[in-house]
Amino acid sequence: MTDPFDQGLDKACAMRLLANAHTKADYRAYQKTGHWKTVREEALLYAAFSCCMCGRADRLQVHHKPLGYQRLFRERVDQDVTVVCQRCHRRHHGK
């Protein structure tokens, strides 16, 4: 497991992330960590740089599945995140 306290986050933010009690601001801070950047790259490689819903290869985003939010800093790319294009991500969230 990556040490969440060694990712440039303040201690309170890291604790909320680990406890799955984080705010949107905490999650945005998490997305700037080196750990998330590594998970994101691994997920893109795992998905062969294509959307899991439509197969597109542009405007890709890495999306946490519901249980993935509970395992921040411990994500498994084969279980906790998925790769979707921007259009499918919006559809998934009903926008």
ChimeraX attribute file (.defattr): number of C-alpha atoms within 10 A of each C-alpha:
attribute: neighborCount
match mode: 1-to-1
recipient: residues
	/A:1	8
	/A:2	11
	/A:3	10
	/A:4	21
	/A:5	13
	/A:6	13
	/A:7	17
	/A:8	13
	/A:9	16
	/A:10	13
	/A:11	12
	/A:12	12
	/A:13	20
	/A:14	24
	/A:15	16
	/A:16	14
	/A:17	22
	/A:18	17
	/A:19	13
	/A:20	14
	/A:21	12
	/A:22	18
	/A:23	12
	/A:24	8
	/A:25	10
	/A:26	18
	/A:27	16
	/A:28	11
	/A:29	18
	/A:30	23
	/A:31	13
	/A:32	13
	/A:33	16
	/A:34	14
	/A:35	20
	/A:36	18
	/A:37	13
	/A:38	11
	/A:39	18
	/A:40	20
	/A:41	14
	/A:42	16
	/A:43	22
	/A:44	21
	/A:45	13
	/A:46	14
	/A:47	18
	/A:48	13
	/A:49	19
	/A:50	20
	/A:51	24
	/A:52	16
	/A:53	13
	/A:54	11
	/A:55	14
	/A:56	16
	/A:57	14
	/A:58	13
	/A:59	11
	/A:60	19
	/A:61	20
	/A:62	22
	/A:63	17
	/A:64	18
	/A:65	12
	/A:66	10
	/A:67	12
	/A:68	19
	/A:69	21
	/A:70	17
	/A:71	16
	/A:72	23
	/A:73	21
	/A:74	17
	/A:75	19
	/A:76	14
	/A:77	21
	/A:78	11
	/A:79	11
	/A:80	19
	/A:81	21
	/A:82	21
	/A:83	27
	/A:84	27
	/A:85	23
	/A:86	16
	/A:87	16
	/A:88	19
	/A:89	18
	/A:90	11
	/A:91	10
	/A:92	11
	/A:93	7
	/A:94	7
	/A:95	8
